[in-house]
Amino acid sequence: MDIKAQEELFEKNWEHYSKILLEDRVPLFDDNVIYSGRKLYDKTNPPFLASIVKVSHSICENLQQIQAVFDRIDHRHTYFHPIYFHITLKEFGWEDQVEIKEIRKKMTRVANSFSPFDIEIRGINCFERIIFAQVFDENQNLESIFNKIFEEFPHLEKYFPFYMPHISLARIETTEARNLIHIITEKYRNVKIGSMRVEEIQIVAARPYLTVGRIEVRDKIELK
């Protein structure tokens, strides 16, 4: 998917979900979401393993400044700590249901197929409950890595028809978020946030029910 196609996909997403938020049609937060047979937010769960790209420090600082504006406008929502800013590639499952050695082996094979590359973070968008920063990848490396993961792990499920790399900034906790949509439209819809070089893939253990200690790095695999 080239840059133009990426821009069109993000725009279609914005047109759909921003309307929901503007019209105060955000559903109440559901903590009964099921992932791999368990409630995702149950504190008795082990972590689940995932592959991610860690966001650079300079990008984190720029995103945190935007978060601070959002927080002043509407503090009721959950604003994710910058230490956990990342681009998700794929989740593998609960830690007690997967084999970490196999994941390391296959993800090393995936990483060895790619050289370091640059990505651009530009513009703020939203899903039904998430405010996020858009990630653009001129040479489509992230999408290629995403597809390569499915070659190595054919049993994994694709939840969406398109891979849309993004950095989550906030989770909507009320039935409304129109004030955030107004400020995004006014100032941040196409804001230039920065660029970064992707040099490694991380395997992490994620605990979605935590705010502190939410993500723990289990391995770092360099791109070749």
N, C-alpha and C positions, 0 to 999 in steps of 0.2 A: 504494500500500500504506500504510494508516494506521498509527498507532503500535501499536495492538493487534496488527495483522497482522505488523508488524516484530518485535515482542516474541515472538510465536508462532514466527516463522521462526527467530529466533536460538535459542529454546529447543529446537526440534526439532534444530537443528544441534548444540547442546551435548549433548543426549541421545545423539546418534549418535556423535560423535567423542570425547567425554570417556570413553565406555565403552572405546573402542579404546585410548586412552592409559592408562586405569586398569588394563587387562588386559595391558599390555606387548606390545601387538600392533602397535606402530609399525614400519612397514617401514624397512629400512636406507635411508639417504639415497642417492638415485639422481642422479648428476651427468650422466646421459645423456639428460635430458629434452629433447625436441625442440620447438622453437618456430620456426615459419615456416621449416622446412626445415633448421635448424641446431641443434646442441647448445647449449642455453641458457647453460651455464656454461663454454663454450669461450673462453679468454682471447684468442683471435685474432679474435673477433667484433667488429664495430662495435657501438656502443650501439643499443638499440631506442628508438623514440620512443613516448611515452605522454602522456595527459592526466591530471592529478592535481589534488587540492585539498591545498594545504600546510597542515599542522597548526600552530595558533597556539603561540607561545612558552609561554604559561601552561599549556596542555594538555600540551605536551612535558615540562615540568617535572614535572607530576603523573604522567604515564606513566613517566617515568624513575625516580621513586621506587618505583613498582610493579615495574619491571624489576629494580631493585637488590635487592628482596626475593627475586624469583625467582632471581637470580644467586647469592645467598647459599645458597639451598636446593639449587640444582643448576647449577653453573657450566659444565657440559659443553656446553651449547647455545649457539647464536649469538644474541646480544642486539643487535638493530639499533640503530645510533646514532640518538639523538633528532634529529639534524640532518636525517635522511632520513624522519622520520615524515610520512606522507601518506595520503590516501584515493585509491585508484586509481579513475579513471573508465573509461578504456579504453586498451589498447595498440594502436598503429598498425602496427608492424612494424620490421624492421631499418632503420637509417638509410639504407643504400645501396639499399634496395628501395622507399622511399616518397619522396614529394615534399613537402618541408617547407613550401613556399609554399602548396600546396593545403591542407595541414593547418592552417596559420595562418588561411587564408581561411575555411575551413569552421568551425573552432572559434570564430572571431570571430563568425560568424553564430549559432552555438549560444549563446555567451555573451550576445549582444545580446538574446536572448529571455528572459533572466532578470534579476531584480533581486537585490541582496544578500539573504541569508537566514541564519537561525541554525540550528545543529545542536547536538545534545547527545551527549556521549560518556559512556556509562554501561555498566559491566559488562565483565568479561573472559570470553572464549569461546575456542574452539579449532577448528582444522581438524585433519587427520591429522598434519600436521607443523608447523603454525603456531599460536602463541598470539597472540591479537589483542584489541583493544578494540572494543567494539560502538559503532556510530554510528547515532543515531536522528535522523530528519528528519521533523518533524511535518507539514510541508506537501509532503513527497515531492519536493522540488526535485532532490535528487541523482539519484533514480530517473528523473525527467523529463529531466534533462540526459543521463543515460546513454542513454535511449531516443532522444533527439534526435540524439545522436552517430550512432546506427545509421541514422537517416534521412539524414544527411549522408554517411555511409560505409556504404552497404548491402552492400559486399563483406566487411566485417568479420564475424568469427564470434562468436556468443554461446556461451561455454563452459559456462555454468550457466543453469538455467531461471529463476533469480531473481537480481536484483542485491542483494548484501548488503554495503553499505559498511562498511569496517572499517579499523583501523590496526594493521598487523603489528608485534608487539613482539619475538618470538623465533622462531627456527627450531629445531625439535627435531633434534638431531644423533645421538641414540642410539636404541636400540630401545625405550626406556622414558621416560616423563615423568609417572609416577603421582604423584610428590611435588608436582609443579607443579599437577596437577589437585586434589590434596587441599587445597593452600593457596588455590587459586582458589575452591573450594567453600566453604571456611571463611571467607574474608575478602573476596574480590574478585568473586564472580559477579555481584553487582548493585551494586557500588560506584559512587558518583557521582564522576565524574572532572572534569566541567566542561562548559561550552558555549563555542561560538565562532561568530563571524560569517564566513560565506563571501562574499568580495568579489571573488574572481578565480579563474580556472582557469589552471594552469600547463601548458605543454608542456615536457616534460623528456626528456633522453637518459639512459637507464638502462643500467648495466653490472652485471648480477646477479652476476658473478664477482668483483666487488671489494667490499671493506669500506670503504676510504677512497676518496672520489671516485665513489661508487656512482651518484649522481644529479646531473646537471648541468642547470640551468634554461636552456631555450632561448628561452622567451617567456612573458610574463604577460599575460593577457587579462582585463580588468575586466568584471564583470557590470554591466549597465546599470540 
